Amino acid sequence: MALLLKSVTAEIRPGVGSNSFYEGDAARVLERLAEMQAGSVQLIYMDPPFATGQRFTARVRVGAGEWKSGQGSLTLPSYSDTLPPDEYLAMMRSVLWGCKRLLKPEGLIFIHLDQRMQAQVKLLADEIFGEKNFLNEIVWVYDTGGRSKRFFSRKHDIILLYAASESYDLHTEDVAAVREGERKSHMKKCVDEDGRVYRTIRSAGKVYRYYDDEPVPPSDVWTDVSQMQQKDPQRLGYDTQKPLALLERIIRCASRPGDTVLDPFCGSGTTLEAAWRLGRSFIGIDQNPMCAEYVRRRTGGASCAFYCTPCAGEPVLEIERVPGITDELVYLNRFSLTDAPEGLTLNKLDAVDSWALGTVTDGQFFTLSEEGRSFKKPELSAVLCAPLDTPDLALRVSDILGRRFFYSLQV
Ligand SMILES: C[S@@+](CC[C@H](N)C(=O)[O-])C[C@H]1O[C@@H](n2cnc3c(N)ncnc32)[C@H](O)[C@@H]1O
């Protein structure tokens, strides 16, 4: 027997580190966070809605077959980018103020926009962070998508970079790369006594020497970070997902291992995955309940606290418990939705994206063991184990619609 628990609002995946994901409105969550941990975040990257007027979707993979092929058949709404300009700017104002309170004095904030709102948000950010703390307007250039004949094709985004104060900590040298061919045309080529090739140029009576094999930090025009192609294996089906390489560059130069990186509009969790891979702590916020599952999958082994709203709905659950000598095995025999989208055929555990065994205390689920589908492992194991006689044993099932259901196994 399992009893659906509707009051579980947090899931804690154990381990070292203090990572978290909050489902909710960015401005409200930031306000609460700022009350608890003002001045604690080194880096904020935000990729808010761009005021496109569009409604975006996510393509979801259903069952092992679609995980194997990489093609999702289910399209779900992900978010609406339809706020009128005044409401959009009011929302951004609250979010930017929350960010300011959370940043450390050495901290940095990257605000990713396009031509629609960058001018208005720049003025807002100047007011909030101070014009003197504006460091860069980074132009991220890409070449994907179609071409317009009515105007010049728009092939760049803008990323505004502000420092929290004069004592900011930015290490552009950490993302330096050898940039072959850039200087070759207009400089004199020479070879030094060790055989290294360098170029020279005279300017204002001084001779400057640049070695070909010397890494150079990027300028504020980024042409070397590719946008994802349609069939890019990185793509998770979440519209507006950004490439991991973009976030890795930002995180590498604007934070150090152990620092906290925050993304208040984290979507499919690109920033959080990059932060985790690079040994930073992460905080993600998104109002879309589906995002917790993306984050869970992309930060597989990381400890993380997920703060999400409990789910309505009553799926059909069948489990079987087999006690052993020290552990008990719990089999997930059936999980079917009573409100599956029309026309969707779901076999045995197709509706399940991931599931876990844990314990529930004070409305919090503490994960003991977990199973989820991934690109590398599309099949979902239907058995998990927990120490025998675990008090308050509970079960979490996350479905393909991005919802989480918690059950007490104590009944
Ligand atoms: C452009 S997408 C972010 C994509 C993300 N960078 C990625 O790589 O997947 C913007 C995200 O902001 C979220 N969002 C929109 N308004 C929000 C709000 N007021 N509070 C929190 N999240 C919000 C949307 O649900 C969406 O996931």
The ligand as an SDF file (V2000), in Angstrom:
LIG
                    3D

 27 29  0  0  0  0  0  0  0  0999 V2000
   15.1500   31.6620  -22.2280 C   0  0  0  0  0  0  0  0  0  0  0  0
   14.5820   30.4520  -21.1420 S   0  0  0  0  0  0  0  0  0  0  0  0
   16.0560   29.9180  -20.3040 C   0  0  0  0  0  0  0  0  0  0  0  0
   16.7510   28.8430  -21.0660 C   0  0  0  0  0  0  0  0  0  0  0  0
   17.9950   28.3420  -20.3630 C   0  0  0  0  0  0  0  0  0  0  0  0
   19.0560   29.3040  -20.3990 N   0  0  0  0  0  0  0  0  0  0  0  0
   18.4770   27.0380  -20.9630 C   0  0  0  0  0  0  0  0  0  0  0  0
   19.6430   26.9280  -21.3820 O   0  0  0  0  0  0  0  0  0  0  0  0
   17.6740   26.1000  -21.0200 O   0  0  0  0  0  0  0  0  0  0  0  0
   13.7550   31.4140  -19.9370 C   0  0  0  0  0  0  0  0  0  0  0  0
   13.1850   30.6510  -18.7740 C   0  0  0  0  0  0  0  0  0  0  0  0
   12.6370   31.5910  -17.8570 O   0  0  0  0  0  0  0  0  0  0  0  0
   11.5310   30.9960  -17.2210 C   0  0  0  0  0  0  0  0  0  0  0  0
   10.7320   32.1000  -16.6570 N   0  0  0  0  0  0  0  0  0  0  0  0
   10.0060   33.0170  -17.3150 C   0  0  0  0  0  0  0  0  0  0  0  0
    9.4990   33.9200  -16.4470 N   0  0  0  0  0  0  0  0  0  0  0  0
    9.9090   33.5550  -15.2110 C   0  0  0  0  0  0  0  0  0  0  0  0
    9.7250   34.0950  -13.9090 C   0  0  0  0  0  0  0  0  0  0  0  0
    9.0150   35.1960  -13.6860 N   0  0  0  0  0  0  0  0  0  0  0  0
   10.2900   33.4480  -12.8750 N   0  0  0  0  0  0  0  0  0  0  0  0
   11.0190   32.3170  -13.0650 C   0  0  0  0  0  0  0  0  0  0  0  0
   11.2260   31.7690  -14.2850 N   0  0  0  0  0  0  0  0  0  0  0  0
   10.6900   32.3840  -15.3390 C   0  0  0  0  0  0  0  0  0  0  0  0
   10.8540   30.1770  -18.2880 C   0  0  0  0  0  0  0  0  0  0  0  0
   10.0750   29.1390  -17.7250 O   0  0  0  0  0  0  0  0  0  0  0  0
   12.0610   29.6650  -19.0900 C   0  0  0  0  0  0  0  0  0  0  0  0
   12.4270   28.3870  -18.6720 O   0  0  0  0  0  0  0  0  0  0  0  0
  1  2  1  0
  2  3  1  0
  2 10  1  0
  3  4  1  0
  4  5  1  0
  5  6  1  0
  5  7  1  0
  7  8  2  0
  7  9  1  0
 10 11  1  0
 11 12  1  0
 11 26  1  0
 12 13  1  0
 13 14  1  0
 13 24  1  0
 14 15  1  0
 14 23  1  0
 15 16  2  0
 16 17  1  0
 17 18  1  0
 17 23  2  0
 18 19  1  0
 18 20  2  0
 20 21  1  0
 21 22  2  0
 22 23  1  0
 24 25  1  0
 24 26  1  0
 26 27  1  0
M  CHG  2   2   1   9  -1
M  END
$$$$
